Amino acid sequence: MDSFLEFFWFIFVFYLFVAYLRVLFAIITDLFRDHQMSGWLKALWLLFLFLIPFLSALIYLIVRNQGMTERSAAAFGQIKQAQDTHIREVSGKSPAQQIADAKALLDSGAITPQEFETLKSTALT
């Protein structure tokens, strides 16, 4: 029974340590994301985060929560916009657009009906 409690205690402490590291990395990321804060103030926050870790992390989360949320949402928005742009660039045209373009070429006489059928079958596969 004693070894089970030691194991449970180890898991619990390990979980708290990983949770603290997650919070610490989120705070440090937010510090460097904030362009309105001076470098000296950022250095002071980092110093306190390493000297008095739990108290300064708690104070940071209480005092700067709203700004942290806004900066995180803005960063997420920028990443999402970049991903959407990239997806639109690499996806090319949809099969319906390819068939419509081929139909326009057929109607203008630039391609034959056989070439249209070939383009159509290529777009559908």
MMTF fields as JSON, N, C-alpha, C and O atoms, coordinates in Angstrom:
{
  "mmtfVersion": "1.0.0",
  "mmtfProducer": "UNKNOWN",
  "numBonds": 499,
  "numAtoms": 500,
  "numGroups": 125,
  "numChains": 1,
  "numModels": 1,
  "chainsPerModel": [1],
  "groupsPerChain": [125],
  "chainIdList": ["A"],
  "bondAtomList": [4, 2, 8, 6, 12, 10, 16, 14, 20, 18, 24, 22, 28, 26, 32, 30, 36, 34, 40, 38, 44, 42, 48, 46, 52, 50, 56, 54, 60, 58, 64, 62, 68, 66, 72, 70, 76, 74, 80, 78, 84, 82, 88, 86, 92, 90, 96, 94, 100, 98, 104, 102, 108, 106, 112, 110, 116, 114, 120, 118, 124, 122, 128, 126, 132, 130, 136, 134, 140, 138, 144, 142, 148, 146, 152, 150, 156, 154, 160, 158, 164, 162, 168, 166, 172, 170, 176, 174, 180, 178, 184, 182, 188, 186, 192, 190, 196, 194, 200, 198, 204, 202, 208, 206, 212, 210, 216, 214, 220, 218, 224, 222, 228, 226, 232, 230, 236, 234, 240, 238, 244, 242, 248, 246, 252, 250, 256, 254, 260, 258, 264, 262, 268, 266, 272, 270, 276, 274, 280, 278, 284, 282, 288, 286, 292, 290, 296, 294, 300, 298, 304, 302, 308, 306, 312, 310, 316, 314, 320, 318, 324, 322, 328, 326, 332, 330, 336, 334, 340, 338, 344, 342, 348, 346, 352, 350, 356, 354, 360, 358, 364, 362, 368, 366, 372, 370, 376, 374, 380, 378, 384, 382, 388, 386, 392, 390, 396, 394, 400, 398, 404, 402, 408, 406, 412, 410, 416, 414, 420, 418, 424, 422, 428, 426, 432, 430, 436, 434, 440, 438, 444, 442, 448, 446, 452, 450, 456, 454, 460, 458, 464, 462, 468, 466, 472, 470, 476, 474, 480, 478, 484, 482, 488, 486, 492, 490, 496, 494],
  "bondOrderList": [1, 1, 1, 1, 1, 1, 1, 1, 1, 1, 1, 1, 1, 1, 1, 1, 1, 1, 1, 1, 1, 1, 1, 1, 1, 1, 1, 1, 1, 1, 1, 1, 1, 1, 1, 1, 1, 1, 1, 1, 1, 1, 1, 1, 1, 1, 1, 1, 1, 1, 1, 1, 1, 1, 1, 1, 1, 1, 1, 1, 1, 1, 1, 1, 1, 1, 1, 1, 1, 1, 1, 1, 1, 1, 1, 1, 1, 1, 1, 1, 1, 1, 1, 1, 1, 1, 1, 1, 1, 1, 1, 1, 1, 1, 1, 1, 1, 1, 1, 1, 1, 1, 1, 1, 1, 1, 1, 1, 1, 1, 1, 1, 1, 1, 1, 1, 1, 1, 1, 1, 1, 1, 1, 1],
  "groupList": [{"groupName": "MET", "atomNameList": ["N", "CA", "C", "O"], "elementList": ["N", "C", "C", "O"], "formalChargeList": [0, 0, 0, 0], "bondAtomList": [1, 0, 2, 1, 3, 2], "bondOrderList": [1, 1, 2], "singleLetterCode": "M", "chemCompType": "L-PEPTIDE LINKING"}, {"groupName": "ASP", "atomNameList": ["N", "CA", "C", "O"], "elementList": ["N", "C", "C", "O"], "formalChargeList": [0, 0, 0, 0], "bondAtomList": [1, 0, 2, 1, 3, 2], "bondOrderList": [1, 1, 2], "singleLetterCode": "D", "chemCompType": "L-PEPTIDE LINKING"}, {"groupName": "SER", "atomNameList": ["N", "CA", "C", "O"], "elementList": ["N", "C", "C", "O"], "formalChargeList": [0, 0, 0, 0], "bondAtomList": [1, 0, 2, 1, 3, 2], "bondOrderList": [1, 1, 2], "singleLetterCode": "S", "chemCompType": "L-PEPTIDE LINKING"}, {"groupName": "PHE", "atomNameList": ["N", "CA", "C", "O"], "elementList": ["N", "C", "C", "O"], "formalChargeList": [0, 0, 0, 0], "bondAtomList": [1, 0, 2, 1, 3, 2], "bondOrderList": [1, 1, 2], "singleLetterCode": "F", "chemCompType": "L-PEPTIDE LINKING"}, {"groupName": "LEU", "atomNameList": ["N", "CA", "C", "O"], "elementList": ["N", "C", "C", "O"], "formalChargeList": [0, 0, 0, 0], "bondAtomList": [1, 0, 2, 1, 3, 2], "bondOrderList": [1, 1, 2], "singleLetterCode": "L", "chemCompType": "L-PEPTIDE LINKING"}, {"groupName": "GLU", "atomNameList": ["N", "CA", "C", "O"], "elementList": ["N", "C", "C", "O"], "formalChargeList": [0, 0, 0, 0], "bondAtomList": [1, 0, 2, 1, 3, 2], "bondOrderList": [1, 1, 2], "singleLetterCode": "E", "chemCompType": "L-PEPTIDE LINKING"}, {"groupName": "TRP", "atomNameList": ["N", "CA", "C", "O"], "elementList": ["N", "C", "C", "O"], "formalChargeList": [0, 0, 0, 0], "bondAtomList": [1, 0, 2, 1, 3, 2], "bondOrderList": [1, 1, 2], "singleLetterCode": "W", "chemCompType": "L-PEPTIDE LINKING"}, {"groupName": "ILE", "atomNameList": ["N", "CA", "C", "O"], "elementList": ["N", "C", "C", "O"], "formalChargeList": [0, 0, 0, 0], "bondAtomList": [1, 0, 2, 1, 3, 2], "bondOrderList": [1, 1, 2], "singleLetterCode": "I", "chemCompType": "L-PEPTIDE LINKING"}, {"groupName": "VAL", "atomNameList": ["N", "CA", "C", "O"], "elementList": ["N", "C", "C", "O"], "formalChargeList": [0, 0, 0, 0], "bondAtomList": [1, 0, 2, 1, 3, 2], "bondOrderList": [1, 1, 2], "singleLetterCode": "V", "chemCompType": "L-PEPTIDE LINKING"}, {"groupName": "TYR", "atomNameList": ["N", "CA", "C", "O"], "elementList": ["N", "C", "C", "O"], "formalChargeList": [0, 0, 0, 0], "bondAtomList": [1, 0, 2, 1, 3, 2], "bondOrderList": [1, 1, 2], "singleLetterCode": "Y", "chemCompType": "L-PEPTIDE LINKING"}, {"groupName": "ALA", "atomNameList": ["N", "CA", "C", "O"], "elementList": ["N", "C", "C", "O"], "formalChargeList": [0, 0, 0, 0], "bondAtomList": [1, 0, 2, 1, 3, 2], "bondOrderList": [1, 1, 2], "singleLetterCode": "A", "chemCompType": "L-PEPTIDE LINKING"}, {"groupName": "ARG", "atomNameList": ["N", "CA", "C", "O"], "elementList": ["N", "C", "C", "O"], "formalChargeList": [0, 0, 0, 0], "bondAtomList": [1, 0, 2, 1, 3, 2], "bondOrderList": [1, 1, 2], "singleLetterCode": "R", "chemCompType": "L-PEPTIDE LINKING"}, {"groupName": "THR", "atomNameList": ["N", "CA", "C", "O"], "elementList": ["N", "C", "C", "O"], "formalChargeList": [0, 0, 0, 0], "bondAtomList": [1, 0, 2, 1, 3, 2], "bondOrderList": [1, 1, 2], "singleLetterCode": "T", "chemCompType": "L-PEPTIDE LINKING"}, {"groupName": "HIS", "atomNameList": ["N", "CA", "C", "O"], "elementList": ["N", "C", "C", "O"], "formalChargeList": [0, 0, 0, 0], "bondAtomList": [1, 0, 2, 1, 3, 2], "bondOrderList": [1, 1, 2], "singleLetterCode": "H", "chemCompType": "L-PEPTIDE LINKING"}, {"groupName": "GLN", "atomNameList": ["N", "CA", "C", "O"], "elementList": ["N", "C", "C", "O"], "formalChargeList": [0, 0, 0, 0], "bondAtomList": [1, 0, 2, 1, 3, 2], "bondOrderList": [1, 1, 2], "singleLetterCode": "Q", "chemCompType": "L-PEPTIDE LINKING"}, {"groupName": "GLY", "atomNameList": ["N", "CA", "C", "O"], "elementList": ["N", "C", "C", "O"], "formalChargeList": [0, 0, 0, 0], "bondAtomList": [1, 0, 2, 1, 3, 2], "bondOrderList": [1, 1, 2], "singleLetterCode": "G", "chemCompType": "PEPTIDE LINKING"}, {"groupName": "LYS", "atomNameList": ["N", "CA", "C", "O"], "elementList": ["N", "C", "C", "O"], "formalChargeList": [0, 0, 0, 0], "bondAtomList": [1, 0, 2, 1, 3, 2], "bondOrderList": [1, 1, 2], "singleLetterCode": "K", "chemCompType": "L-PEPTIDE LINKING"}, {"groupName": "PRO", "atomNameList": ["N", "CA", "C", "O"], "elementList": ["N", "C", "C", "O"], "formalChargeList": [0, 0, 0, 0], "bondAtomList": [1, 0, 2, 1, 3, 2], "bondOrderList": [1, 1, 2], "singleLetterCode": "P", "chemCompType": "L-PEPTIDE LINKING"}, {"groupName": "ASN", "atomNameList": ["N", "CA", "C", "O"], "elementList": ["N", "C", "C", "O"], "formalChargeList": [0, 0, 0, 0], "bondAtomList": [1, 0, 2, 1, 3, 2], "bondOrderList": [1, 1, 2], "singleLetterCode": "N", "chemCompType": "L-PEPTIDE LINKING"}],
  "groupTypeList": [0, 1, 2, 3, 4, 5, 3, 3, 6, 3, 7, 3, 8, 3, 9, 4, 3, 8, 10, 9, 4, 11, 8, 4, 3, 10, 7, 7, 12, 1, 4, 3, 11, 1, 13, 14, 0, 2, 15, 6, 4, 16, 10, 4, 6, 4, 4, 3, 4, 3, 4, 7, 17, 3, 4, 2, 10, 4, 7, 9, 4, 7, 8, 11, 18, 14, 15, 0, 12, 5, 11, 2, 10, 10, 10, 3, 15, 14, 7, 16, 14, 10, 14, 1, 12, 13, 7, 11, 5, 8, 2, 15, 16, 2, 17, 10, 14, 14, 7, 10, 1, 10, 16, 10, 4, 4, 1, 2, 15, 10, 7, 12, 17, 14, 5, 3, 5, 12, 4, 16, 2, 12, 10, 4, 12],
  "groupIdList": [1, 2, 3, 4, 5, 6, 7, 8, 9, 10, 11, 12, 13, 14, 15, 16, 17, 18, 19, 20, 21, 22, 23, 24, 25, 26, 27, 28, 29, 30, 31, 32, 33, 34, 35, 36, 37, 38, 39, 40, 41, 42, 43, 44, 45, 46, 47, 48, 49, 50, 51, 52, 53, 54, 55, 56, 57, 58, 59, 60, 61, 62, 63, 64, 65, 66, 67, 68, 69, 70, 71, 72, 73, 74, 75, 76, 77, 78, 79, 80, 81, 82, 83, 84, 85, 86, 87, 88, 89, 90, 91, 92, 93, 94, 95, 96, 97, 98, 99, 100, 101, 102, 103, 104, 105, 106, 107, 108, 109, 110, 111, 112, 113, 114, 115, 116, 117, 118, 119, 120, 121, 122, 123, 124, 125],
  "secStructList": [7, 2, 2, 2, 2, 2, 2, 2, 2, 2, 2, 2, 2, 2, 2, 2, 2, 2, 2, 2, 2, 2, 2, 2, 2, 2, 2, 2, 2, 2, 2, 2, 2, 7, 1, 1, 1, 7, 2, 2, 2, 2, 2, 2, 2, 2, 2, 2, 2, 2, 2, 1, 2, 2, 2, 2, 2, 2, 2, 2, 2, 2, 2, 1, 2, 2, 2, 2, 2, 2, 2, 2, 2, 2, 2, 2, 2, 2, 2, 2, 2, 2, 2, 2, 2, 2, 2, 2, 2, 2, 2, 7, 7, 7, 2, 2, 2, 2, 2, 2, 2, 2, 2, 2, 2, 2, 2, 2, 6, 1, 1, 7, 2, 2, 2, 2, 2, 2, 2, 2, 2, 2, 2, 2, 7],
  "xCoordList": [0.819, 0.0, 0.861, 0.522, 1.975, 2.847, 3.436, 3.546, 3.817, 4.391, 3.332, 3.651, 2.076, 1.007, 0.835, 0.674, 0.865, 0.735, 1.92, 1.753, 3.112, 4.286, 4.152, 4.472, 3.682, 3.474, 2.419, 2.611, 1.301, 0.248, 0.769, 0.462, 1.548, 2.121, 3.07, 3.061, 3.881, 4.795, 4.015, 4.375, 2.972, 2.146, 1.523, 1.502, 1.021, 0.39, 1.394, 1.096, 2.564, 3.593, 4.078, 4.308, 4.234, 4.663, 3.629, 3.99, 2.361, 1.29, 1.343, 1.235, 1.506, 1.594, 2.802, 2.724, 3.92, 5.114, 4.899, 5.271, 4.309, 4.036, 3.032, 3.172, 2.025, 1.052, 1.74, 1.455, 2.638, 3.364, 4.23, 4.278, 4.915, 5.734, 4.881, 5.303, 3.697, 2.778, 2.402, 2.393, 2.095, 1.749, 2.96, 2.828, 4.133, 5.346, 5.641, 5.962, 5.537, 5.782, 4.729, 5.048, 3.491, 2.441, 2.741, 2.544, 3.204, 3.534, 4.717, 4.692, 5.751, 6.932, 6.565, 7.023, 5.751, 5.296, 4.519, 4.709, 3.653, 2.876, 3.767, 3.519, 4.796, 5.718, 6.364, 6.455, 6.805, 7.47, 6.483, 6.878, 5.228, 4.191, 3.726, 3.21, 3.908, 3.432, 4.425, 5.542, 4.016, 4.901, 4.788, 5.564, 3.845, 3.682, 4.54, 4.814, 4.962, 5.773, 7.241, 7.727, 7.94, 9.354, 10.186, 9.75, 11.367, 12.279, 12.697, 12.881, 12.846, 13.241, 12.15, 12.433, 10.92, 9.808, 9.679, 9.363, 9.926, 9.91, 11.002, 10.772, 12.19, 13.3, 12.977, 13.325, 12.32, 11.941, 10.934, 11.053, 9.931, 8.967, 9.677, 9.397, 10.599, 11.334, 12.158, 12.223, 12.784, 13.569, 12.692, 13.054, 11.545, 10.63, 10.076, 9.851, 9.853, 9.346, 10.337, 9.939, 11.621, 12.612, 13.022, 13.465, 12.88, 13.227, 12.077, 12.276, 10.887, 9.693, 8.653, 7.696, 8.825, 8.057, 6.545, 5.817, 6.059, 4.612, 3.884, 2.839, 4.424, 3.779, 3.76, 2.732, 4.889, 4.927, 4.069, 3.468, 3.997, 3.124, 1.665, 0.881, 1.311, -0.059, -0.399, -1.48, 0.509, 0.285, 0.172, -0.703, 1.049, 0.999, -0.352, -0.96, -0.809, -2.08, -3.257, -4.208, -3.207, -4.293, -4.248, -5.277, -3.067, -2.942, -3.073, -3.698, -2.506, -2.427, -3.315, -3.068, -4.329, -5.183, -5.876, -5.851, -6.484, -7.227, -6.319, -6.658, -5.174, -4.232, -3.688, -3.463, -3.477, -2.99, -3.992, -3.617, -5.255, -6.315, -6.383, -6.505, -6.307, -6.381, -5.204, -5.385, -3.992, -2.813, -2.861, -2.454, -3.347, -3.459, -4.484, -4.246, -5.608, -6.637, -6.127, -6.405, -5.386, -4.84, -3.826, -3.815, -2.981, -1.999, -2.699, -2.302, -3.745, -4.504, -5.154, -5.163, -5.699, -6.314, -5.317, -5.636, -4.111, -3.079, -2.681, -2.504, -2.543, -2.171, -3.275, -2.994, -4.528, -5.651, -5.733, -5.968, -5.542, -5.58, -4.456, -4.675, -3.256, -2.141, -2.42, -2.109, -3.005, -3.338, -4.406, -4.299, -5.432, -6.493, -5.941, -6.305, -5.063, -4.45, -3.616, -3.682, -2.844, -2.009, -2.87, -2.554, -3.931, -4.812, -5.433, -5.517, -5.871, -6.461, -5.435, -5.778, -4.162, -3.135, -2.78, -2.585, -2.695, -2.249, -3.377, -3.127, -4.607, -5.702, -6.037, -6.583, -5.733, -6.05, -7.537, -8.271, -7.966, -9.385, -10.149, -9.601, -11.409, -12.264, -12.59, -12.449, -13.02, -13.389, -14.477, -14.445, -15.435, -16.488, -15.909, -16.33, -14.943, -14.323, -13.514, -13.521, -12.82, -12.043, -12.952, -12.624, -14.089, -15.034, -15.639, -15.818, -15.958, -16.512, -15.509, -15.885, -14.237, -13.207, -13.079, -12.944, -13.123, -13.035, -14.243, -14.103, -15.432, -16.655, -16.554, -16.985, -15.982, -15.797, -14.845, -15.059, -13.802, -12.876, -13.573, -13.341, -14.419, -15.159, -16.115, -16.216, -16.816, -17.763, -17.073, -17.632, -15.846, -15.124, -14.458, -13.957, -14.448, -13.859, -12.374, -11.721, -11.82, -10.386, -10.023, -8.892, -10.981, -10.723, -11.852, -12.941, -11.57, -12.568, -13.398, -13.008, -14.548, -15.357, -14.603, -14.828, -13.721, -12.931, -11.972, -11.803, -11.349, -10.454, -11.243, -10.757, -12.465, -13.314, -13.615, -13.539, -13.956, -14.252, -13.021, -13.137, -11.844, -10.61, -10.371, -10.047, -10.53, -10.367, -11.396, -11.087, -12.602, -13.671, -13.38, -13.543, -12.951, -12.645, -11.432, -11.381, -10.457, -9.301, -9.712, -9.213, -10.623, -11.064, -11.87, -11.834, -12.584, -13.413, -12.653, -13.173, -11.42, -10.632, -9.7, -8.968],
  "yCoordList": [-1.197, 0.0, 1.259, 2.264, 1.181, 2.348, 2.701, 3.882, 1.711, 1.99, 2.576, 3.389, 2.161, 2.736, 4.217, 5.025, 4.579, 5.99, 6.813, 7.956, 6.232, 6.93, 7.132, 8.201, 6.114, 6.219, 7.278, 8.103, 7.253, 8.243, 9.651, 10.585, 9.805, 11.108, 11.583, 12.757, 10.667, 11.015, 11.489, 12.504, 10.788, 11.168, 12.542, 13.382, 12.767, 14.04, 15.189, 16.233, 15.011, 16.058, 16.28, 17.419, 15.216, 15.344, 16.12, 16.97, 15.838, 16.561, 18.05, 18.898, 18.366, 19.776, 20.465, 21.626, 19.746, 20.311, 20.607, 21.678, 19.676, 19.881, 21.019, 21.825, 21.089, 22.19, 23.524, 24.506, 23.565, 24.812, 25.195, 26.365, 24.217, 24.524, 25.072, 25.985, 24.526, 25.008, 26.457, 27.277, 26.768, 28.152, 29.06, 30.17, 28.6, 29.402, 29.705, 30.843, 28.707, 28.927, 29.847, 30.648, 29.748, 30.646, 32.084, 33.008, 32.279, 33.623, 34.188, 35.345, 33.377, 33.855, 34.171, 35.173, 33.332, 33.614, 34.924, 35.732, 35.131, 36.364, 37.57, 38.635, 37.425, 38.542, 38.999, 40.197, 38.049, 38.416, 38.796, 39.398, 38.459, 38.847, 40.283, 40.921, 40.791, 42.123, 43.168, 43.267, 43.94, 44.947, 46.293, 47.204, 46.437, 47.694, 47.748, 48.833, 46.605, 46.551, 46.766, 46.262, 47.522, 47.793, 46.547, 45.631, 46.532, 45.415, 45.263, 44.147, 46.393, 46.338, 45.7, 44.927, 46.025, 45.447, 43.946, 43.161, 43.562, 42.136, 41.401, 40.316, 41.997, 41.38, 41.271, 40.28, 42.277, 42.25, 41.137, 40.424, 40.982, 39.891, 38.538, 37.653, 38.375, 37.111, 36.839, 35.706, 37.878, 37.719, 37.238, 36.305, 37.872, 37.451, 36.051, 35.296, 35.697, 34.362, 33.265, 32.15, 33.592, 32.589, 32.662, 31.663, 33.832, 33.963, 33.557, 32.831, 34.03, 33.724, 33.15, 33.84, 31.91, 31.397, 31.362, 31.905, 30.748, 30.558, 31.872, 32.134, 32.686, 33.953, 34.904, 35.513, 35.031, 35.952, 35.444, 36.248, 34.121, 33.583, 33.865, 34.238, 33.686, 33.968, 35.45, 35.79, 36.317, 37.76, 38.127, 38.905, 37.575, 37.869, 37.46, 38.215, 36.268, 35.784, 36.636, 36.837, 37.133, 37.969, 39.352, 39.87, 39.957, 41.348, 41.472, 42.416, 40.552, 40.715, 39.742, 39.487, 39.198, 38.19, 38.697, 38.017, 39.858, 40.376, 40.589, 40.188, 41.215, 41.429, 40.124, 39.987, 39.169, 37.863, 37.189, 36.601, 37.281, 36.698, 37.374, 36.698, 38.693, 39.432, 39.105, 38.89, 39.063, 38.76, 37.322, 37.054, 36.412, 35.017, 34.877, 34.158, 35.553, 35.499, 36.127, 35.62, 37.225, 37.872, 36.964, 36.864, 36.308, 35.39, 34.215, 33.787, 33.697, 32.6, 33.045, 32.297, 34.266, 34.792, 34.918, 34.604, 35.376, 35.502, 34.134, 33.968, 33.165, 31.814, 31.213, 30.6, 31.388, 30.851, 31.499, 30.817, 32.814, 33.513, 33.019, 32.82, 32.822, 32.323, 30.913, 30.593, 30.066, 28.708, 28.718, 27.981, 29.547, 29.621, 30.098, 29.57, 31.095, 31.597, 30.51, 30.319, 29.808, 28.729, 27.627, 27.121, 27.259, 26.204, 26.64, 25.852, 27.897, 28.392, 28.393, 28.114, 28.707, 28.764, 27.381, 27.214, 26.391, 25.072, 24.182, 23.183, 24.519, 23.629, 23.715, 22.761, 24.811, 24.943, 25.116, 25.512, 24.818, 24.969, 23.698, 22.596, 23.875, 22.722, 22.032, 22.638, 20.786, 20.088, 20.824, 20.85, 21.418, 22.166, 23.365, 23.669, 24.045, 25.191, 24.731, 25.388, 23.605, 23.085, 22.709, 22.981, 22.087, 21.708, 22.946, 22.989, 23.963, 25.205, 25.893, 26.42, 25.891, 26.484, 25.702, 26.287, 24.37, 23.543, 23.767, 23.79, 23.933, 24.193, 25.537, 25.669, 26.531, 27.838, 27.72, 28.348, 26.923, 26.698, 25.966, 26.278, 25.003, 24.269, 25.203, 25.162, 26.046, 26.983, 27.998, 28.435, 28.372, 29.353, 28.702, 29.396, 27.373, 26.665, 26.407, 25.959, 26.677, 26.482, 25.01, 24.619, 24.185, 22.754, 21.972, 22.497, 20.731, 19.864, 19.18, 19.175, 18.599, 17.869, 16.701, 16.403, 16.043, 14.962, 15.499, 14.888, 16.643, 17.251, 17.696, 17.596, 18.187, 18.574, 17.372, 17.465, 16.242, 15.028, 14.551, 14.073, 14.687, 14.308, 15.197, 14.704, 16.513, 17.444, 17.205, 17.295, 16.905, 16.637, 15.389, 15.395, 14.323, 13.084, 13.278, 12.695, 14.09, 14.378, 15.154, 14.897, 16.101, 16.915, 16.085, 16.355, 15.1, 14.289, 13.186, 12.592, 12.91, 11.87, 12.443, 11.701],
  "zCoordList": [0.0, 0.0, 0.0, -0.624, 0.71, 0.803, -0.556, -0.885, -1.351, -2.668, -3.611, -4.478, -3.438, -4.257, -3.947, -4.862, -2.682, -2.308, -2.804, -3.23, -2.747, -3.282, -4.786, -5.306, -5.473, -6.919, -7.236, -8.129, -6.5, -6.695, -6.416, -7.157, -5.363, -5.02, -6.126, -6.497, -6.646, -7.737, -8.962, -9.559, -9.342, -10.491, -10.254, -11.155, -9.055, -8.723, -8.795, -9.375, -8.218, -8.245, -9.669, -10.076, -10.419, -11.816, -12.625, -13.439, -12.41, -13.091, -12.741, -13.627, -11.476, -11.066, -11.689, -12.09, -11.767, -12.373, -13.853, -14.331, -14.572, -16.006, -16.19, -17.109, -15.323, -15.402, -15.157, -15.843, -14.189, -13.923, -15.118, -15.498, -15.714, -16.895, -18.029, -18.739, -18.201, -19.247, -18.986, -19.904, -17.751, -17.387, -17.576, -18.093, -17.162, -17.299, -18.767, -19.107, -19.634, -21.057, -21.664, -22.543, -21.215, -21.71, -21.293, -22.082, -20.087, -19.61, -20.384, -20.804, -20.573, -21.307, -22.753, -23.304, -23.366, -24.73, -24.776, -25.686, -23.806, -23.757, -23.525, -24.089, -22.71, -22.476, -23.785, -24.055, -24.584, -25.833, -26.934, -27.933, -26.77, -27.731, -27.506, -28.423, -26.286, -25.93, -26.435, -25.928, -27.427, -28.009, -27.301, -27.591, -26.388, -25.67, -24.407, -23.895, -23.907, -22.69, -23.045, -24.057, -22.196, -22.453, -22.175, -21.478, -22.723, -22.524, -21.072, -20.586, -20.374, -18.965, -18.116, -17.201, -18.422, -17.671, -17.957, -17.063, -19.206, -19.546, -18.779, -18.244, -18.73, -18.0, -16.512, -15.871, -15.969, -14.553, -14.281, -13.285, -15.167, -15.009, -15.068, -14.259, -16.029, -16.14, -14.891, -14.414, -14.368, -13.15, -12.006, -11.288, -11.837, -10.77, -11.021, -10.075, -12.297, -12.602, -12.202, -11.866, -12.241, -11.87, -10.405, -9.838, -9.784, -8.367, -7.444, -6.47, -7.759, -6.964, -7.927, -8.28, -8.353, -9.486, -9.298, -10.13, -8.246, -8.124, -7.86, -8.455, -6.985, -6.651, -7.844, -8.137, -8.529, -9.671, -10.828, -11.54, -11.032, -12.081, -11.75, -12.623, -10.496, -10.071, -10.235, -10.717, -9.842, -9.987, -11.467, -11.846, -12.3, -13.734, -14.325, -15.084, -13.972, -14.517, -14.049, -14.803, -12.827, -12.321, -12.944, -13.379, -12.991, -13.441, -14.959, -15.443, -15.706, -17.163, -17.926, -19.105, -17.293, -17.914, -19.175, -20.201, -19.122, -20.274, -21.483, -22.596, -21.266, -22.363, -22.908, -24.111, -22.018, -22.43, -23.358, -24.373, -23.003, -23.822, -25.182, -26.204, -25.207, -26.478, -27.38, -28.579, -26.818, -27.631, -28.146, -29.276, -27.334, -27.757, -28.885, -29.855, -28.761, -29.805, -31.102, -32.189, -30.991, -32.185, -32.878, -34.105, -32.098, -32.683, -33.359, -34.443, -32.71, -33.305, -34.615, -35.592, -34.634, -35.85, -36.986, -38.133, -36.675, -37.705, -38.254, -39.461, -37.367, -37.803, -38.668, -39.697, -38.254, -39.019, -40.393, -41.391, -40.449, -41.733, -42.649, -43.844, -42.096, -42.905, -43.407, -44.554, -42.561, -42.99, -44.08, -45.06, -43.914, -44.925, -46.261, -47.312, -46.219, -47.444, -48.103, -49.318, -47.315, -47.858, -48.47, -49.547, -47.805, -48.328, -49.644, -50.586, -49.713, -50.969, -52.096, -53.245, -51.773, -52.806, -53.343, -54.546, -52.457, -52.902, -53.382, -54.057, -53.051, -53.431, -54.913, -55.467, -55.563, -56.973, -57.191, -56.285, -58.382, -58.716, -58.381, -58.402, -58.075, -57.811, -59.137, -60.199, -59.082, -60.328, -61.115, -62.346, -60.408, -61.107, -61.849, -62.965, -61.233, -61.902, -63.115, -64.156, -62.978, -64.105, -65.272, -66.426, -64.98, -66.036, -66.673, -67.89, -65.863, -66.406, -67.322, -68.369, -66.935, -67.793, -69.1, -70.174, -68.993, -70.202, -71.097, -72.32, -70.513, -71.29, -72.008, -73.153, -71.327, -71.969, -73.151, -74.188, -73.001, -74.116, -75.264, -76.432, -74.936, -75.956, -76.695, -77.921, -75.934, -76.553, -77.447, -78.453, -77.072, -77.89, -79.094, -79.979, -79.133, -80.275, -80.105, -81.048, -78.928, -78.718, -78.584, -78.874, -78.142, -78.022, -78.692, -78.925, -78.99, -79.622, -78.54, -77.373, -78.92, -77.926, -77.281, -76.108, -78.019, -77.438, -76.372, -75.316, -76.656, -75.656, -74.425, -73.298, -74.649, -73.528, -72.644, -71.419, -73.26, -72.494, -71.715, -70.586, -72.332, -71.642, -70.434, -69.353, -70.608, -69.491, -68.403, -67.215, -68.804, -67.858, -67.04, -65.82, -67.699, -66.967, -66.052, -64.969, -66.475, -65.642, -64.397, -63.301, -64.573, -63.429, -62.441, -61.241, -62.913, -62.033, -61.306, -60.363, -61.742, -61.065, -60.049, -59.394]
}
